[in-house]
Amino acid sequence: MTDHVEGDPEYHQTRAWSNVFAGSFFFMALALGAAFFLGLQYAAEAGWATTVKRVIEAVAMYLPWGVSFMFLLFILGQLHVHHIYHWMTEGISTRATRTMMK
């Protein structure tokens, strides 16, 4: 929290939102991988997976929460609550559109 960027007063807010997005995507991806692995074990009728099946099921149970949290972050981005990417800043897309129309 002691670092700063001159000319960007929202640096810490953007960095915090980026960290929330990266963390939520990471855990959602883990849950998605666990669900895929669980489905693969059911399709292959593998017997060895019974020893770790409950752990994989528990990790896959996070998937609805992770998807809903990612959807919430997407909606907040569309409402301009955060500007994680540089093209989400107000006026950038309109300048590019005007330049392309000339």
C-alpha positions in Angstrom: 0.0 0.0 0.0 3.0 2.3 0.0 3.7 2.3 -3.7 2.1 4.8 -6.0 1.9 5.9 -9.6 2.0 9.5 -10.5 -1.0 10.7 -12.4 -3.2 7.7 -11.5 -5.1 8.4 -8.3 -7.1 5.1 -8.7 -4.0 2.9 -8.8 -4.8 1.1 -5.5 -8.4 0.6 -6.4 -7.6 -0.8 -9.8 -4.9 -3.1 -8.3 -7.3 -4.4 -5.7 -10.0 -5.2 -8.2 -7.4 -6.9 -10.4 -6.4 -9.1 -7.5 -10.0 -10.0 -6.7 -10.5 -10.9 -10.4 -7.4 -13.0 -10.6 -8.2 -14.8 -7.3 -11.7 -15.6 -8.2 -10.7 -16.8 -11.7 -8.0 -19.0 -10.2 -10.4 -20.7 -7.8 -13.2 -21.0 -10.4 -10.7 -22.7 -12.7 -9.7 -25.1 -10.0 -13.3 -26.0 -9.4 -13.9 -26.4 -13.1 -10.9 -28.7 -13.4 -12.1 -30.8 -10.5 -15.6 -31.1 -12.1 -14.0 -32.1 -15.4 -11.8 -34.7 -13.6 -14.8 -36.0 -11.7 -16.8 -36.4 -14.9 -13.9 -38.1 -16.6 -13.7 -40.6 -13.7 -17.4 -41.3 -13.9 -17.2 -41.8 -17.7 -14.2 -44.1 -17.5 -15.7 -46.0 -14.5 -12.3 -45.8 -12.8 -12.2 -47.6 -9.5 -9.0 -46.0 -8.1 -10.7 -42.6 -7.9 -12.9 -43.6 -5.0 -10.1 -42.7 -2.6 -10.0 -39.1 -3.7 -13.5 -38.7 -5.0 -14.9 -36.9 -2.0 -12.1 -34.3 -2.1 -12.7 -33.7 -5.8 -16.4 -33.4 -5.2 -15.8 -30.9 -2.4 -13.6 -28.8 -4.7 -16.1 -29.0 -7.5 -18.9 -27.7 -5.2 -17.3 -24.3 -5.4 -18.1 -24.0 -9.1 -21.6 -22.4 -8.8 -20.1 -19.8 -6.3 -17.1 -19.1 -8.6 -19.2 -18.7 -11.7 -21.7 -16.4 -9.9 -18.8 -14.3 -8.5 -17.2 -14.0 -11.9 -20.6 -13.0 -13.3 -20.9 -10.3 -10.6 -17.4 -9.0 -11.4 -18.4 -8.8 -15.1 -21.6 -6.9 -14.2 -19.7 -4.5 -12.0 -17.3 -3.8 -14.8 -20.2 -3.1 -17.2 -21.6 -0.6 -14.6 -18.1 1.1 -14.5 -17.6 0.3 -10.8 -14.1 -0.8 -11.6 -11.7 -0.3 -14.5 -9.5 -3.3 -14.5 -8.5 -3.0 -18.2 -7.3 0.2 -19.8 -10.0 0.1 -22.5 -12.7 0.3 -19.8 -11.7 3.9 -19.0 -14.3 6.5 -20.0 -13.7 7.9 -23.5 -11.2 5.5 -24.9 -13.6 3.5 -27.0 -15.3 6.6 -28.3 -11.9 8.1 -29.4 -11.1 4.9 -31.2 -14.5 4.8 -32.9 -14.1 8.4 -34.0 -10.6 7.8 -35.3 -11.8 4.7 -37.3 -14.7 6.7 -38.8 -12.4 9.5 -40.2 
